[in-house]
Amino acid sequence: MGMGGAGGPDAQRRRRLVAAVVVLAMLLTAAATVLSIVLG
């Protein structure tokens, strides 16, 4: 259950999911920053 385990379809799916979550978090942060600038 450690990082860098057996690379298979499951690992590929997990890597894609993590990337999607990171991108979503960055988009949310950018949106919050723009909102605070506009409303501030």
matplotlib code that plots the C-alpha trace (Angstrom):
import matplotlib.pyplot as plt

x = [0.0, 3.0, 3.7, 5.4, 3.7, 2.9, 2.1, -1.2, -4.5, -5.4, -2.3, -3.0, -6.6, -5.4, -2.8, -5.4, -7.7, -5.1, -4.2, -7.9, -8.2, -5.1, -6.3, -9.8, -8.2, -6.1, -9.1, -11.1, -8.2, -7.9, -11.7, -11.6, -8.7, -10.5, -13.7, -11.9, -10.2, -13.5, -15.5, -12.7]
y = [0.0, 2.3, 4.7, 3.3, -0.1, -2.4, -0.2, -1.4, -0.1, 0.5, 2.6, 4.6, 5.3, 6.4, 8.7, 10.3, 10.7, 12.5, 14.7, 15.7, 16.5, 18.7, 20.6, 21.0, 22.4, 24.8, 26.0, 26.5, 28.5, 30.7, 31.3, 32.2, 34.6, 36.3, 36.6, 38.1, 40.7, 41.5, 41.8, 43.4]
z = [0.0, -0.6, -3.3, -6.4, -6.2, -9.1, -12.1, -13.7, -14.9, -11.2, -10.6, -13.8, -12.7, -9.3, -10.9, -13.2, -10.2, -8.2, -11.1, -11.5, -7.8, -7.9, -11.0, -9.4, -6.2, -8.3, -10.2, -7.0, -5.5, -8.6, -8.5, -4.9, -5.5, -8.4, -6.4, -3.4, -5.7, -7.5, -4.3, -2.2]

ax = plt.figure().add_subplot(projection="3d")
ax.plot(x, y, z, "-o")
ax.set_aspect("equal")
plt.show()
